[in-house]
Amino acid sequence: MLDLDTPYSRAAPFNPNQCPIELEDQSINAIITERNHQLNTVLHEISDLETIMNGIQNLHQQLVEKKNKIIESINSHKRLKLALWRLPTEILSYIFVYCLPEDRYLSPASRRAPILLTRICRRWREVAVGMPSLWCRLRVAVEHSDWQKQAFCYDVWLKRTLGHPLSLALRCYNNWTPLVRSLLHPYIHQISSLKIDFEQVEQPECVFKDFSALQELIIPNHITFKLLCSFAPLWAHLTKVELLVDKPDAFLHLLRLCPNLSSLKNYANFFQKKSLRPFTHPKLQSLRLYGDPWSSREPLWGMFDALSLPNLCVLHVWNTSTWPHEEFKTFLIRSACPLESLVFGGTVIMTVEQQAEYVALVPFLKVVAWNSSHALIRYK
């Protein structure tokens, strides 16, 4: 507590009728000087306190504004949650489809759709689990550890397809094939599309038993004539095939085995020179042939002489060292096909004049010749 008492502050009040009391001027001036110094100090303290109070007031205002923004964010997200909750199931299902990865085959992962969609809330889980279209693409990877846990996860996934057509990617090993077959057995009649690698399987024909609903088959392994024949019951229902056959007679035999085939993609060079028995496939609409750019063989030797495709609409040929121009012209005339798209690429060498001849033979044909720098397109 500040003490401001002095000997003079207790003096009697000044009375003009009394005799003046002699005061020591010098002592009083010192007191006044000291009080002025004290006053300045207090004024500075008041100013400092006001500065602090203004700072606190500004901080308080900032905190109030921050509080209001947080409340606004909470309320907006509550409204969003309410809106999402009220979305019709049909719209929510439509959104879920666009949440799926673009991969052709999906692997179970907790941080990716569709599994992620089942972890948001109860309603989203109910909607996602009830959508077979979210679960109809699966890649089965057979690891050498903890197969029981993997099989359980795959089985839960497959159950959610609810009997709908299934697209499956599978890699087989000798010692794991029985385990995979046991997993897939309840769903074998749902599998309409299968990509299968059986390079390390001694008897691959055993893999394809009971795939009665299969329509699309992709095999990245080399297929021999004998292997083709061993799969014979399988081919009859297929409409789309992608594989590797490197002999013209095996290629034509494949077409004979697949009477319902509409699309065929083959990765190989034909190097076997022998006369081929003529064959007409009435349903094939799309044919894509991919050769070896480093091969010096005649990859399509004799094939167009033997083959007729009256329903062919799309033909792609890539990386063939030589192109049988006259043979192909005869093929177009004989097949009388409604060819719409003819695409050449890679090492295929074709002149503008040759392209013009094809356009003259087939109405409305589009010819595209790709090379390393550009594509030349000609229209009828």
Secondary structure, 3 states (H helix, E strand, C coil): CCCCCCCCCCCCCCCCCCCCCCCCHHHHHHHHHHHHHHHHHHHHHHHHHHHHHHHHHHHHHHHHHHHHHHHHHHHHHHHHHHHHHHCCHHHHHHHHHHHCCCCCCCCCCCCCCCHHHHHCCHHHHHHHHCCHHHCCEEEECCCCCCHHHHHHHHHHHHHCCCCCCEEEEEEEECCCHHHHHHHHHHHCCCEEEEEEEEEECCCHHHHHCCCCCCCEEEEEEECCHHHHHHCHHHHCCCCEEEEECCCHHHHHHHHHHCCCCCEEEEECCCCCCCCCCCEECCCCCEEEEECCCCCCCCCCCCHHHHEECCCCCEEEEECCCCCCHHHHHHHHHHHCCCCCEEEEECCCCCCHHHHHHHHHHCCCCEEEEECCCCEEEEEC
